[in-house]
């Protein structure tokens, strides 16, 4: 993962940043938006909703609509039944001339 970079832009000027720095900048941006909102950290704030969802996943396990659960179910279905006609990997390989 040493070759991974994020790109950050401001007023049309862009620069590469390492992934950890990119995540910190995204987190800080969300924190600033939350603090500038009408009711920071209120019951409908994005940070509060994210923490509530994370706690629910820890306490009760992830639900059927959890993105990770969906990705794992899709991967398992692809392994057991093959790549479906709308699978992104299949589409990319077919664009390269490989047919299934």
C-alpha positions as CSV (number, residue, x, y, z in Angstrom):
1,X,0.0,0.0,0.0
2,X,3.1,2.2,0.0
3,X,2.3,3.4,-3.5
4,X,-1.2,4.5,-2.7
5,X,-1.9,8.2,-2.7
6,X,-4.9,10.5,-2.3
7,X,-5.4,13.7,-4.2
8,X,-6.6,16.9,-2.6
9,X,-7.6,19.9,-4.5
10,X,-8.5,23.5,-3.6
11,X,-9.3,26.2,-6.1
12,X,-8.1,24.1,-9.0
13,X,-4.7,23.3,-7.5
14,X,-4.2,19.6,-6.6
15,X,-1.5,17.7,-4.8
16,X,-0.9,14.1,-3.8
17,X,-1.3,13.1,-0.1
18,X,-0.7,9.8,1.6
19,X,-3.9,7.8,2.5
20,X,-3.7,8.4,6.2
21,X,-3.4,12.2,5.7
22,X,-6.4,12.0,3.3
23,X,-8.5,10.2,5.9
24,X,-7.5,12.7,8.6
25,X,-8.4,15.6,6.3
26,X,-11.8,14.1,5.5
27,X,-12.5,13.5,9.2
28,X,-11.5,17.0,10.1
29,X,-13.7,18.4,7.3
30,X,-16.7,16.5,8.7
31,X,-16.0,17.6,12.2
32,X,-15.8,21.2,11.2
33,X,-19.1,20.9,9.3
34,X,-20.7,19.3,12.4
35,X,-19.4,22.0,14.7
36,X,-20.8,24.7,12.3
37,X,-24.2,23.1,12.1
38,X,-27.3,24.4,14.0
39,X,-27.1,21.6,16.6
40,X,-23.6,20.1,16.7
41,X,-23.7,16.5,17.6
42,X,-27.4,16.5,17.9
43,X,-29.5,13.3,17.4
44,X,-29.6,13.8,13.6
45,X,-26.0,14.9,13.1
46,X,-23.9,12.8,10.7
47,X,-21.3,12.0,13.3
48,X,-23.9,10.9,15.8
49,X,-25.7,8.8,13.2
50,X,-22.4,7.2,12.2
51,X,-21.5,6.4,15.8
52,X,-25.0,5.1,16.5
53,X,-24.7,2.8,13.5
54,X,-21.2,1.6,14.5
55,X,-22.4,0.9,18.0
56,X,-25.5,-1.0,16.7
57,X,-23.2,-3.1,14.5
58,X,-21.0,-3.9,17.4
59,X,-23.8,-4.7,19.8
60,X,-26.2,-6.5,17.4
61,X,-24.0,-7.5,14.5
62,X,-24.2,-5.8,11.1
63,X,-27.6,-5.9,9.4
64,X,-28.6,-7.0,5.9
65,X,-28.2,-3.4,4.6
66,X,-24.6,-3.0,5.9
67,X,-22.2,-2.2,3.0
68,X,-19.7,-4.8,4.2
69,X,-22.4,-7.5,4.5
70,X,-23.7,-6.6,1.0
71,X,-20.1,-6.8,-0.5
72,X,-19.5,-10.2,1.2
73,X,-22.8,-11.6,0.0
74,X,-22.1,-10.4,-3.6
75,X,-18.6,-11.9,-3.5
76,X,-20.0,-15.2,-2.1
77,X,-22.7,-15.3,-4.8
78,X,-20.1,-14.6,-7.5
79,X,-18.0,-17.5,-6.2
80,X,-20.9,-19.9,-6.1
81,X,-22.8,-18.9,-9.2
82,X,-20.3,-17.1,-11.3
83,X,-20.2,-13.4,-12.3
84,X,-23.6,-12.0,-13.2
85,X,-24.3,-10.0,-16.3
86,X,-24.1,-6.7,-14.4
87,X,-20.9,-7.5,-12.4
88,X,-18.3,-4.7,-12.7
89,X,-15.4,-7.1,-13.0
90,X,-17.2,-9.1,-15.8
91,X,-18.0,-5.8,-17.7
92,X,-14.3,-4.7,-17.4
93,X,-13.0,-8.1,-18.7
94,X,-15.6,-8.2,-21.5
95,X,-14.5,-4.7,-22.5
96,X,-11.0,-6.2,-22.9
97,X,-12.4,-8.8,-25.2
98,X,-12.8,-11.7,-22.7
99,X,-16.2,-13.3,-22.9
100,X,-18.0,-15.4,-20.3
